[in-house]
Amino acid sequence: MKLLILLGLILNLTYASVVDGYLNDLKVEVQKSNPNFKGFDIKRGEEIFTSKHMGKKGKEISCTSCHGIDLTNSSKNFFTGKVIEPLSPVANPKRFTEVKNIEKWLRRNFNDVYNRVGTAQEKGDVVTYILSKDK
């Protein structure tokens, strides 16, 4: 039992340091073009995550179309029906453990919903929103 608790703590610290570093890198990028930038915003992230747009294949979708509203539950891909494991890093410790995977999925999902790559600020807002759902 102690081993499981220790493993859980280590995984939690790993994702926290990866996410903190990633958000800090995004913040530096945003500040290059906006020196007055104060920080990422949960409300902006929620708007990006929940608003519907004419996305991939001409379908009106949002991030919630595939990930659902409750990010602690599995959901299904809108296009393929494939099960998507919970987006919440608390419910799914594999989430947010590698920057390359965070970037890959943000790039792919922004492209699916918005038909473009997300800006550094948008990515930071979305990640901040997702993390806020675990509190």
Z-matrix of the N, CA and C atoms (Angstrom, degrees):
N
C 1 1.456
C 2 1.535 1 110.87
N 3 1.346 2 116.14 1 -43.62
C 4 1.467 3 119.75 2 179.19
C 5 1.524 4 110.69 3 -61.85
N 6 1.329 5 116.17 4 -35.78
C 7 1.455 6 120.56 5 179.16
C 8 1.525 7 111.14 6 -64.06
N 9 1.332 8 116.96 7 -41.00
C 10 1.466 9 120.92 8 177.91
C 11 1.520 10 111.53 9 -63.61
N 12 1.309 11 116.57 10 -42.21
C 13 1.473 12 121.09 11 178.92
C 14 1.525 13 109.73 12 -63.68
N 15 1.331 14 116.57 13 -44.51
C 16 1.463 15 120.86 14 179.33
C 17 1.530 16 110.71 15 -62.93
N 18 1.321 17 117.03 16 -43.48
C 19 1.462 18 121.04 17 178.11
C 20 1.526 19 110.95 18 -61.26
N 21 1.323 20 116.96 19 -43.29
C 22 1.460 21 121.24 20 177.51
C 23 1.519 22 112.16 21 -60.41
N 24 1.329 23 116.86 22 -42.23
C 25 1.463 24 120.94 23 178.08
C 26 1.523 25 111.54 24 -63.59
N 27 1.314 26 116.28 25 -43.05
C 28 1.463 27 120.33 26 -179.70
C 29 1.522 28 110.49 27 -63.42
N 30 1.341 29 117.37 28 -45.79
C 31 1.469 30 120.64 29 178.93
C 32 1.525 31 111.12 30 -61.46
N 33 1.334 32 116.57 31 -40.79
C 34 1.460 33 120.79 32 179.91
C 35 1.523 34 110.66 33 -64.18
N 36 1.326 35 117.49 34 -43.44
C 37 1.463 36 121.09 35 178.95
C 38 1.524 37 110.74 36 -66.06
N 39 1.337 38 117.07 37 -37.02
C 40 1.458 39 120.98 38 179.41
C 41 1.523 40 110.39 39 -62.11
N 42 1.335 41 116.29 40 -50.87
C 43 1.470 42 118.11 41 -178.44
C 44 1.518 43 110.28 42 -65.12
N 45 1.346 44 117.55 43 -37.62
C 46 1.466 45 120.17 44 -178.83
C 47 1.527 46 111.06 45 -62.56
N 48 1.324 47 117.76 46 -44.39
C 49 1.467 48 119.41 47 -178.19
C 50 1.528 49 111.07 48 -70.36
N 51 1.332 50 117.55 49 -36.56
C 52 1.469 51 120.70 50 177.07
C 53 1.525 52 109.91 51 -63.64
N 54 1.323 53 116.88 52 -48.30
C 55 1.463 54 121.30 53 -178.44
C 56 1.525 55 110.61 54 -65.24
N 57 1.322 56 117.36 55 -43.29
C 58 1.468 57 119.96 56 178.95
C 59 1.529 58 110.94 57 -59.82
N 60 1.322 59 116.54 58 -43.90
C 61 1.464 60 120.52 59 178.38
C 62 1.518 61 111.63 60 -64.21
N 63 1.326 62 116.27 61 -42.54
C 64 1.464 63 120.84 62 179.57
C 65 1.528 64 110.77 63 -63.28
N 66 1.334 65 116.57 64 -46.82
C 67 1.467 66 120.04 65 179.12
C 68 1.521 67 111.32 66 -62.94
N 69 1.316 68 116.96 67 -37.34
C 70 1.461 69 119.74 68 178.08
C 71 1.532 70 110.66 69 -65.02
N 72 1.330 71 116.88 70 -41.57
C 73 1.471 72 120.21 71 177.34
C 74 1.531 73 110.92 72 -62.08
N 75 1.329 74 116.37 73 -41.92
C 76 1.469 75 119.91 74 177.79
C 77 1.524 76 110.60 75 -63.58
N 78 1.326 77 116.72 76 -41.09
C 79 1.473 78 121.14 77 179.86
C 80 1.529 79 110.62 78 -60.40
N 81 1.330 80 116.61 79 -44.46
C 82 1.466 81 120.92 80 178.18
C 83 1.525 82 109.82 81 -60.12
N 84 1.326 83 116.74 82 -41.98
C 85 1.468 84 121.20 83 179.07
C 86 1.529 85 111.23 84 -62.95
N 87 1.335 86 116.98 85 -44.50
C 88 1.470 87 120.97 86 -179.97
C 89 1.526 88 109.97 87 -63.83
N 90 1.331 89 117.23 88 -41.58
C 91 1.467 90 121.07 89 -176.67
C 92 1.522 91 112.91 90 -66.15
N 93 1.315 92 117.64 91 -19.62
C 94 1.469 93 120.27 92 176.67
C 95 1.527 94 110.89 93 -63.08
N 96 1.336 95 115.63 94 -38.26
C 97 1.468 96 118.99 95 -179.40
C 98 1.524 97 112.55 96 -101.60
N 99 1.330 98 117.08 97 -13.87
C 100 1.464 99 121.36 98 179.76
C 101 1.529 100 109.21 99 -140.01
N 102 1.341 101 117.37 100 84.33
C 103 1.465 102 120.97 101 -177.40
C 104 1.535 103 113.59 102 -60.36
N 105 1.326 104 117.98 103 -19.79
C 106 1.465 105 121.73 104 179.98
C 107 1.527 106 113.05 105 -87.68
N 108 1.329 107 117.59 106 2.17
C 109 1.467 108 121.54 107 -178.99
C 110 1.524 109 109.88 108 -58.11
N 111 1.346 110 115.16 109 128.35
C 112 1.472 111 120.67 110 -176.52
C 113 1.524 112 113.30 111 -98.78
N 114 1.309 113 117.38 112 -29.45
C 115 1.457 114 119.50 113 -179.47
C 116 1.518 115 111.08 114 158.77
N 117 1.308 116 114.38 115 170.54
C 118 1.457 117 120.42 116 -179.22
C 119 1.518 118 109.59 117 -76.84
N 120 1.321 119 114.88 118 154.36
C 121 1.461 120 120.04 119 -169.95
C 122 1.531 121 111.19 120 -126.43
N 123 1.325 122 116.12 121 126.83
C 124 1.462 123 122.13 122 -180.00
C 125 1.521 124 110.83 123 -61.18
N 126 1.325 125 118.08 124 -44.14
C 127 1.476 126 121.45 125 -177.93
C 128 1.530 127 111.63 126 -63.55
N 129 1.339 128 116.87 127 -42.30
C 130 1.466 129 119.16 128 176.69
C 131 1.528 130 109.83 129 -63.78
N 132 1.325 131 116.34 130 -40.87
C 133 1.459 132 120.54 131 178.27
C 134 1.514 133 112.28 132 -63.02
N 135 1.337 134 116.28 133 -40.11
C 136 1.468 135 120.54 134 177.85
C 137 1.528 136 110.47 135 -63.36
N 138 1.316 137 117.11 136 -42.21
C 139 1.463 138 121.55 137 179.23
C 140 1.536 139 110.22 138 -61.97
N 141 1.313 140 116.64 139 -44.86
C 142 1.464 141 120.52 140 178.70
C 143 1.523 142 110.17 141 -62.84
N 144 1.330 143 117.21 142 -42.28
C 145 1.462 144 122.84 143 -174.64
C 146 1.526 145 112.79 144 -72.65
N 147 1.321 146 117.64 145 -33.20
C 148 1.474 147 120.10 146 -172.20
C 149 1.525 148 114.40 147 -104.29
N 150 1.334 149 118.69 148 -17.46
C 151 1.469 150 119.33 149 -177.13
C 152 1.526 151 110.81 150 -74.99
N 153 1.330 152 115.64 151 144.52
C 154 1.467 153 121.41 152 -178.00
C 155 1.523 154 110.39 153 -92.90
N 156 1.331 155 113.87 154 144.58
C 157 1.465 156 121.68 155 179.79
C 158 1.509 157 109.09 156 -142.71
N 159 1.312 158 116.36 157 158.13
C 160 1.450 159 121.00 158 174.36
C 161 1.519 160 106.48 159 -74.95
N 162 1.290 161 116.01 160 101.86
C 163 1.459 162 120.99 161 -172.74
C 164 1.504 163 113.16 162 -103.53
N 165 1.298 164 113.38 163 -149.75
C 166 1.459 165 123.75 164 -178.62
C 167 1.526 166 110.86 165 -50.93
N 168 1.293 167 115.35 166 138.56
C 169 1.464 168 122.90 167 177.89
C 170 1.530 169 113.15 168 60.72
N 171 1.347 170 117.19 169 22.56
C 172 1.451 171 120.46 170 176.43
C 173 1.521 172 114.89 171 70.16
N 174 1.310 173 117.61 172 19.18
C 175 1.469 174 122.28 173 179.79
C 176 1.523 175 109.77 174 -99.25
N 177 1.328 176 116.49 175 140.96
C 178 1.453 177 120.73 176 176.26
C 179 1.532 178 108.63 177 -79.62
N 180 1.334 179 115.74 178 114.78
C 181 1.463 180 120.43 179 -176.69
C 182 1.523 181 111.04 180 -140.41
N 183 1.311 182 114.99 181 167.58
C 184 1.463 183 123.76 182 170.88
C 185 1.519 184 106.60 183 -136.24
N 186 1.307 185 116.95 184 176.55
C 187 1.466 186 120.38 185 176.13
C 188 1.534 187 110.15 186 -61.32
N 189 1.338 188 115.70 187 -33.64
C 190 1.467 189 119.71 188 -179.73
C 191 1.527 190 112.15 189 -68.84
N 192 1.322 191 118.34 190 -17.26
C 193 1.463 192 120.73 191 177.72
C 194 1.524 193 110.93 192 -59.71
N 195 1.321 194 116.91 193 -32.60
C 196 1.466 195 121.11 194 178.78
C 197 1.530 196 112.80 195 -106.45
N 198 1.335 197 116.88 196 -36.31
C 199 1.468 198 120.16 197 -173.85
C 200 1.523 199 113.47 198 -94.61
N 201 1.327 200 117.97 199 -12.48
C 202 1.457 201 120.96 200 -178.47
C 203 1.519 202 111.77 201 74.48
N 204 1.323 203 115.11 202 -179.38
C 205 1.471 204 121.74 203 179.74
C 206 1.529 205 110.48 204 -88.61
N 207 1.330 206 116.17 205 -42.14
C 208 1.467 207 121.30 206 179.31
C 209 1.519 208 108.08 207 -87.68
N 210 1.324 209 116.18 208 102.18
C 211 1.459 210 121.43 209 -173.60
C 212 1.520 211 113.25 210 -75.07
N 213 1.327 212 117.59 211 -1.44
C 214 1.466 213 121.06 212 176.15
C 215 1.527 214 111.52 213 -88.90
N 216 1.328 215 117.09 214 -5.78
C 217 1.467 216 121.64 215 179.77
C 218 1.523 217 110.85 216 -108.13
N 219 1.315 218 115.63 217 153.91
C 220 1.462 219 120.85 218 171.53
C 221 1.526 220 108.03 219 -68.79
N 222 1.319 221 115.81 220 157.69
C 223 1.456 222 121.63 221 177.81
C 224 1.520 223 107.57 222 -142.83
N 225 1.337 224 116.54 223 -172.18
C 226 1.466 225 119.95 224 179.85
C 227 1.518 226 110.70 225 -126.79
N 228 1.325 227 114.79 226 141.98
C 229 1.449 228 121.12 227 176.04
C 230 1.524 229 109.56 228 -61.57
N 231 1.304 230 116.67 229 128.87
C 232 1.462 231 123.98 230 -177.88
C 233 1.525 232 111.91 231 -58.04
N 234 1.322 233 117.09 232 -36.04
C 235 1.458 234 121.55 233 -174.58
C 236 1.520 235 113.30 234 -90.08
N 237 1.349 236 116.50 235 -39.14
C 238 1.471 237 119.79 236 -172.13
C 239 1.520 238 113.93 237 -106.52
N 240 1.338 239 117.17 238 -18.81
C 241 1.462 240 120.68 239 -175.12
C 242 1.516 241 113.24 240 78.07
N 243 1.332 242 116.83 241 0.89
C 244 1.463 243 121.56 242 179.62
C 245 1.536 244 109.70 243 -67.58
N 246 1.339 245 115.45 244 139.45
C 247 1.466 246 120.37 245 178.84
C 248 1.523 247 109.67 246 -67.34
N 249 1.325 248 115.69 247 134.69
C 250 1.461 249 123.29 248 175.70
C 251 1.521 250 106.54 249 -111.93
N 252 1.317 251 116.23 250 122.07
C 253 1.462 252 120.66 251 179.14
C 254 1.535 253 109.42 252 -64.35
N 255 1.340 254 117.19 253 158.79
C 256 1.471 255 119.94 254 -177.35
C 257 1.526 256 112.71 255 -51.69
N 258 1.307 257 115.49 256 140.78
C 259 1.463 258 121.71 257 178.06
C 260 1.530 259 111.07 258 -78.41
N 261 1.305 260 116.64 259 -24.78
C 262 1.463 261 122.39 260 -179.81
C 263 1.526 262 111.00 261 -63.99
N 264 1.346 263 117.81 262 125.01
C 265 1.463 264 119.08 263 177.15
C 266 1.531 265 112.81 264 -68.34
N 267 1.314 266 118.16 265 -19.29
C 268 1.463 267 120.33 266 175.80
C 269 1.528 268 109.43 267 -73.56
N 270 1.331 269 116.92 268 -42.96
C 271 1.464 270 121.12 269 179.55
C 272 1.527 271 111.76 270 -79.21
N 273 1.325 272 116.90 271 -25.53
C 274 1.460 273 122.04 272 -177.60
C 275 1.528 274 108.45 273 -135.71
N 276 1.342 275 117.16 274 90.23
C 277 1.472 276 121.13 275 -175.24
C 278 1.530 277 115.12 276 -59.98
N 279 1.331 278 118.00 277 -11.62
C 280 1.468 279 120.37 278 178.37
C 281 1.523 280 112.09 279 -78.06
N 282 1.343 281 116.73 280 -16.03
C 283 1.465 282 120.20 281 -179.38
C 284 1.523 283 110.36 282 -73.56
N 285 1.298 284 115.70 283 144.79
C 286 1.466 285 123.53 284 173.50
C 287 1.533 286 113.14 285 60.13
N 288 1.336 287 116.72 286 36.32
C 289 1.468 288 119.38 287 179.41
C 290 1.527 289 112.37 288 -104.21
N 291 1.337 290 117.41 289 -14.28
C 292 1.466 291 120.81 290 178.84
C 293 1.526 292 109.50 291 -139.41
N 294 1.312 293 116.20 292 128.75
C 295 1.466 294 121.23 293 -178.92
C 296 1.524 295 111.09 294 -58.99
N 297 1.321 296 117.70 295 -39.93
C 298 1.474 297 119.18 296 -177.80
C 299 1.527 298 110.74 297 -61.89
N 300 1.328 299 118.29 298 -35.13
C 301 1.466 300 120.64 299 177.67
C 302 1.526 301 111.67 300 -74.33
N 303 1.321 302 116.68 301 -37.79
C 304 1.466 303 119.82 302 176.66
C 305 1.525 304 108.90 303 -59.86
N 306 1.328 305 116.28 304 -49.21
C 307 1.466 306 121.33 305 -179.90
C 308 1.528 307 111.48 306 -61.92
N 309 1.328 308 117.04 307 -44.28
C 310 1.466 309 121.65 308 -179.05
C 311 1.522 310 110.74 309 -57.81
N 312 1.340 311 116.68 310 -48.74
C 313 1.460 312 119.86 311 -175.46
C 314 1.525 313 112.05 312 -74.09
N 315 1.333 314 117.75 313 -35.58
C 316 1.464 315 118.70 314 175.45
C 317 1.528 316 110.48 315 -64.06
N 318 1.323 317 116.77 316 -42.92
C 319 1.468 318 120.80 317 179.22
C 320 1.535 319 109.90 318 -61.56
N 321 1.315 320 116.13 319 -47.85
C 322 1.471 321 120.43 320 -178.37
C 323 1.527 322 111.25 321 -64.62
N 324 1.322 323 116.71 322 -44.60
C 325 1.465 324 119.72 323 -175.59
C 326 1.527 325 112.73 324 -73.10
N 327 1.330 326 117.90 325 -37.42
C 328 1.469 327 119.36 326 174.11
C 329 1.523 328 109.22 327 -61.64
N 330 1.311 329 115.86 328 -40.62
C 331 1.464 330 120.12 329 179.12
C 332 1.524 331 111.16 330 -63.49
N 333 1.337 332 117.36 331 -41.40
C 334 1.470 333 121.24 332 179.72
C 335 1.522 334 112.09 333 -64.53
N 336 1.336 335 116.69 334 -43.36
C 337 1.473 336 121.34 335 -173.83
C 338 1.527 337 111.76 336 -89.57
N 339 1.329 338 117.57 337 -43.48
C 340 1.468 339 121.56 338 -173.08
C 341 1.523 340 113.96 339 -105.41
N 342 1.324 341 117.04 340 -6.18
C 343 1.463 342 121.84 341 -176.65
C 344 1.527 343 112.75 342 58.75
N 345 1.321 344 115.45 343 34.07
C 346 1.465 345 121.15 344 177.71
C 347 1.528 346 108.95 345 -164.61
N 348 1.319 347 115.19 346 170.28
C 349 1.463 348 121.33 347 175.11
C 350 1.526 349 108.08 348 -81.31
N 351 1.310 350 117.17 349 140.63
C 352 1.467 351 120.77 350 177.61
C 353 1.519 352 111.29 351 -74.44
N 354 1.322 353 115.89 352 151.19
C 355 1.468 354 120.45 353 175.46
C 356 1.524 355 108.84 354 -75.98
N 357 1.322 356 115.98 355 166.11
C 358 1.467 357 120.37 356 177.57
C 359 1.529 358 110.18 357 -59.17
N 360 1.325 359 117.15 358 -40.56
C 361 1.463 360 119.66 359 179.95
C 362 1.529 361 111.12 360 -66.20
N 363 1.319 362 116.97 361 -43.04
C 364 1.464 363 119.97 362 179.12
C 365 1.529 364 111.18 363 -62.18
N 366 1.325 365 116.37 364 -43.53
C 367 1.470 366 119.88 365 179.31
C 368 1.526 367 110.32 366 -62.12
N 369 1.329 368 116.50 367 -44.95
C 370 1.462 369 120.22 368 179.39
C 371 1.517 370 112.10 369 -63.61
N 372 1.323 371 116.93 370 -40.09
C 373 1.468 372 120.78 371 177.80
C 374 1.524 373 110.88 372 -64.06
N 375 1.330 374 117.72 373 -42.73
C 376 1.461 375 121.17 374 -179.16
C 377 1.527 376 110.59 375 -65.91
N 378 1.318 377 117.14 376 -46.39
C 379 1.469 378 119.96 377 179.07
C 380 1.530 379 110.16 378 -61.67
N 381 1.314 380 117.49 379 -41.65
C 382 1.461 381 121.71 380 178.05
C 383 1.522 382 110.56 381 -61.84
N 384 1.320 383 117.24 382 -42.00
C 385 1.464 384 121.32 383 176.80
C 386 1.527 385 111.11 384 -62.28
N 387 1.320 386 117.51 385 -47.65
C 388 1.473 387 121.33 386 -179.11
C 389 1.525 388 109.73 387 -59.03
N 390 1.315 389 117.01 388 -46.10
C 391 1.470 390 120.24 389 -179.68
C 392 1.523 391 111.88 390 -64.92
N 393 1.329 392 117.25 391 -32.04
C 394 1.477 393 120.56 392 -179.59
C 395 1.522 394 111.53 393 -66.35
N 396 1.324 395 117.38 394 -24.19
C 397 1.464 396 121.35 395 -178.49
C 398 1.523 397 111.45 396 -72.95
N 399 1.335 398 118.08 397 -12.66
C 400 1.468 399 122.00 398 179.27
C 401 1.520 400 112.43 399 -90.01
N 402 1.314 401 116.88 400 -6.05
C 403 1.474 402 119.09 401 -174.96
C 404 1.507 403 110.91 402 -92.05
